[in-house]
Amino acid sequence: MSVPPPRPAHNRPALIALVCVVALGCLALAWWQWERFESSSGTGQNLGYALQWPLFAGFAVFAYVRFVRLEREADEPAPPRPGKAEAPREIPAGILPERPTAAKSDDPETAAYNQYLARLHASDIDAQVRTAGLHSPERNAG
């Protein structure tokens, strides 16, 4: 038996059906909003929705067409560019601003508080190690 030829990527019945259902659903919602706008209780908000829903339907079709084009472009080999081969680009030094560094604090209260936090962290890690049944011979609190 011969193998059937592969189906083109843009010919996907399920995807086409989905786009049709979405577009028709959006158009049905636009019609419903238009009917609501023309009723006695209709407002300008209904008119806005009635004008928006066809745009959503159009976007569903546009997204499918764009998807098909991108798939076709991905399957085709890119034509060689004239000139030299493309090298990786690097950002030249000096373009980006330097990262700010944290100022060292000479405040003794802040240093004592940071040491306290480091001891709390170390004891918490030690408790988690003991709870997990692992052995930790040494631990540096920083």
Steps between C-alpha positions, in 0.01 A plus 500: 500500500617847427521769763260789439672832425536727802226755536612864477526669837248767405234239413390397846126433505469522879675838511295632209182378671605670824563830322162475326318423825673787681433747218135395468459513878639852509273609219201343679589691816527820294152438360365434850654823632358690203153363578545599864605850390188541285272378781335741742754419773805527272785734585810636335697223667307245292588697187866496599493125547314456172786681327773315692391143434559513122851626575558194717374276217736674259787453742436124518523478120806727494674289766438182299633656179806630683556158657492335157744754355745457788486121461570527128792735561642264761488209253676690221877537524608857548673655197868572559576862571761671292807614688668352800349239728295629788700495821352513848433852609630643823399812680791745495639596838383832631153498341317359798514686831707349776313300759472683829670337795359496847668743732683342789340587827723593789207494739576252783130434561450397137805274512374337821154452348650342185705260716183412694318425173792286380492297824122452465545383143777259596296352785200463268712318242648276770150415626387413146809280450436318829131457414592352162735254672814639337822570684663839478848494660574871449299796396620854440243765591670753280 
